[in-house]
Amino acid sequence: MDFQELLKDLKKNLAEILGDQYSDFKKETKEDLEAFLETSKDKLERWTKLMANGEISLDEYEWLVKSQKDLLTLQGLQQVGVSKISLGHFKNKVIKTIVDVVKGLIF
């Protein structure tokens, strides 16, 4: 499994979510998402390999990815006044997208 290819797929899928919900703030949010992926890259790679090798389950993988949710600050959306509830929903979509993309590549 090529992790760099996985990151490209993640960025593409996250950009689609971003365009669907916050197209007016795409630049700011894209920067926040890329910062999150860069910050979490090593852990995501390690956890993805563990799941691919059968050392952790999909549920464990999802729990680990969710543990990174606080690193997803979405400062661009906060600055333009998006509510905390909407930010929380968006963060959940980001986490779900990451898990779904990885699951699709492994299973």
Order of alpha helices (4+ residues) and beta strands (2+ residues): alpha-alpha-alpha-alpha-alpha
